[in-house]
Amino acid sequence: MKRRHFLASLGALPAGSVLVAATPPPTVRRVATDVLVIGGGSAGAIAAIQAGRLGAKTILVEAGSQLGGTTTTGGVDFPGLFHAWGKQVIAGIGWELVKKTAELNNDAVPDFTVPTGRQHWRHQVRINGQLYAALAEEACGLAGVQLRYYESPLSVEEADGGWRVRLVGKGTIVDVTAKQLVDCTGSATAVGLAGFSRMREETRQPGTLIYRVGGYDPAALDPAVLKALQAKHAAAVKAGTLQRTDLNGSIAGWLGKGGESGNHIPGADGTTSESHTQTNIAGRQALLRVLRFLQQEPALALMKIERLQPEAGIRETYRIVGETVITVEDYEGGRVFADAVAHSFYPIDLHFEGGVKPKHLQEGVVPTVPRGALIPKGSRNLLVAGRCVSSDRLANSALRVQASCMGMGQAAGANAALAAKAGVSPGQVPLAELRRELTRHGAIVPAGA
């Protein structure tokens, strides 16, 4: 371009604008670390903090914009269960963050000495999810963990003494060489990219979009109106203007509880960007159908959305095939594995399109999680934690809850840090050493293991 033409083009720019050259494609940068944790949800954030606190150089990669996963983005901001049968069974870093969140926000914590019976939800801890995310970030910073948001693994390849993982994000391509890799993606994404076996069901459990409605007085609703509304609901489902899963159960019960969630998204799948997109769209379209239907009732004409999560919660995707597979018999029987590193506690909680019927554990039973269920079968320098733990479907329906995932995450983070320091694979770290470090950092290690 001739100089006069170039100056003329500059003169056409808005005031304050600067002409720049086209942005070149990103170059591949290379980074080395001791421990790479992929996935910053319930398990991943805790795993990274634990590894960092043990002195390991740690990187935590999260595809979204914040830590916490189900507790924050998914909106299940009542993590649990940390207590069973009048005593605490899961503690450590996850409990530390949950307790700090409640205290900082002046939120009440349940009296855990009061038995819940079959009302297990009474021991859930209600917290502010976004505050939890901020405190988790703070804890990562204090532990020296490098956070990388908006990035996902593209490839996972074995390297000398560890792994080479290519991460792709906004204008970024990074090759990370790590001594130890911890997959906390919830779908065992890194494990699959590394070539190890995963399992899943042909039909997945439905997901749920968390939201809450307001703009009406539950106490002022006329029972006769509610009965008529239930009949209208059935007619709308039959006509196809509503789907049966848009609003599970009784409308009267749902409205009486403040209109929170209560939906199921059939076939919910978060394993790929395409399937996750469709799941989120389906959840929001269900919300729109419910809102428009209910606002037709004069008593609910002023109904409004008071809370709406940005993503639907996913209950089930891939699980690894581990050195050990936790069965529902192991879980319900409270088996204490020889290599147990954490507890889990929750009813068997398998959802179906019409709802859920929890199957509670027998009194006194507290299941355990073995290290073998965190190690993909035949792998080296590789661990998982969280929902993708090696387990059958029924056991996984209880293992997937946040407190249990936090306990697994802390065990995996400690194991990875110790393995990186010793230059060995996770299964070669002496169990006594691993349990000692977990106990030192506040975790509860199963007795008798």
Stockholm file with secondary structure:
# STOCKHOLM 1.0

chainA/1-449         MKRRHFLASLGALPAGSVLVAATPPPTVRRVATDVLVIGGGSAGAIAAIQAGRLGAKTILVEAGSQLGGTTTTGGVDFPGLFHAWGKQVIAGIGWELVKKTAELNNDAVPDFTVPTGRQHWRHQVRINGQLYAALAEEACGLAGVQLRYYESPLSVEEADGGWRVRLVGKGTIVDVTAKQLVDCTGSATAVGLAGFSRMREETRQPGTLIYRVGGYDPAALDPAVLKALQAKHAAAVKAGTLQRTDLNGSIAGWLGKGGESGNHIPGADGTTSESHTQTNIAGRQALLRVLRFLQQEPALALMKIERLQPEAGIRETYRIVGETVITVEDYEGGRVFADAVAHSFYPIDLHFEGGVKPKHLQEGVVPTVPRGALIPKGSRNLLVAGRCVSSDRLANSALRVQASCMGMGQAAGANAALAAKAGVSPGQVPLAELRRELTRHGAIVPAGA
#=GR chainA/1-449 SS CCHHHHHHHHHTSCTTCCCCCCCCCCCEEEEEEEEEEECCSHHHHHHHHHHHHTTCCEEEEESSSSSCGGGTTSCCCCCCCCEETTEECCCHHHHHHHHHHHHHTTCCCCCTTSCCTTCGGGGCCCCCHHHHHHHHHHHHHHTTCEEEESEEEEEEEEETTEEEEEEEETTEEEEEEEEEEEECSSSCHHHHHTTCCEECCSSCCCBBCCEEEESSCGGGCCHHHHHHHHHHHHHHHHHTSSCGGGSCSCHHHHHHTTCBCCCCBTTCCCSSHHHHHHHHHHHHHHHHHHHHHHTTSGGGTTCEEEEECSSCBCCCCCEECBSSCBCHHHHHHTCCCTTEEEECCCCBCCEETTEECCBCCCTTCCCEEEGGGGSBTTCSSEEECSTTSSBCHHHHHHHTSHHHHHHHHHHHHHHHHHHHHHTSCGGGSCHHHHHHHHHHTTCCCCTTC
#=GC SS_cons         CCHHHHHHHHHTSCTTCCCCCCCCCCCEEEEEEEEEEECCSHHHHHHHHHHHHTTCCEEEEESSSSSCGGGTTSCCCCCCCCEETTEECCCHHHHHHHHHHHHHTTCCCCCTTSCCTTCGGGGCCCCCHHHHHHHHHHHHHHTTCEEEESEEEEEEEEETTEEEEEEEETTEEEEEEEEEEEECSSSCHHHHHTTCCEECCSSCCCBBCCEEEESSCGGGCCHHHHHHHHHHHHHHHHHTSSCGGGSCSCHHHHHHTTCBCCCCBTTCCCSSHHHHHHHHHHHHHHHHHHHHHHTTSGGGTTCEEEEECSSCBCCCCCEECBSSCBCHHHHHHTCCCTTEEEECCCCBCCEETTEECCBCCCTTCCCEEEGGGGSBTTCSSEEECSTTSSBCHHHHHHHTSHHHHHHHHHHHHHHHHHHHHHTSCGGGSCHHHHHHHHHHTTCCCCTTC
//
